[in-house]
Amino acid sequence: MPLYRLGLAARVLGVSVDTVRRHADAGRLASMRTAGHQRLVDGADLARLAESLEPDHASEGASSARNHMLGIVTKVVADRVAAQVEMRCGPFRVVSLLTRESVDELGLEAGVLVNAVIKATNVVVERVVDRDVGGERADAR
């Protein structure tokens, strides 16, 4: 199973390195130390933790989605021809349908680090209403 540095695990989860360290110290995330005392976390354990975390809805209006999102595979369901791959990219759950051949060639399984690359012909943009100004723009003229 792949092992990841705390900084990369933090990026996958969309949290700080200190938060990942606290998860490991509390036993929610398996970790080990290298000969050089660098702390690493198990990829499958990181996937389980990522899947269990509730998204932080308070930060939705504070960031913009990107077309390339770093994530970790949390689940793969495959039959002979097709497959469904679930990923956690920070606070986002992303699901992709692809061929079984692609899953096998990429070696996708829970705990594998991936980039979810999203290309859409339609993107809906919703404006987040600032609740501090009663739902109206403060600078409206």
Secondary structure, DSSP 8 states (H G I E B T S, - for coil): --EEEHHHHHHHHTS-HHHHHHHHHTTSS-EEE-TT--EEEEHHHHHHHHHHS---GGGGGG----SEEEEEEEEEEE-SSEEEEEEEETTEEEEEEEEHHHHHHHT--TT-EEEEE---S---------GGGTTS-TT--
